[in-house]
């Protein structure tokens, strides 16, 4: 009976691991600020495409897009700045992409 429980726990762990890996990093993990200057961080396993930077505005996660391909799932995470004048999101400033097989 013990082996059954251990096997079940291991199987559940391996099946749920890709679910946890599909989560987008937070905006704080993506952008690092020191003093008055902020830079985008390189994250292991993620490709980065920067469209623009804006030092004076708050940075936020915008949306996640998951696409099924022949090789697995392609996950795209979009981040943007927030205009402090009207609290509206600006166009995407950064896109992170990864593949999960």
Secondary structure, DSSP 8 states (H G I E B T S, - for coil): -HHHHHHHHHHHHHHHHHHHHTS---HHHHEEEETTEEEE---TT-EEEE----TTSEEEEEEEEEEEETTEEEEEEEEEEEETTTTEE-S--EEEEEEE-
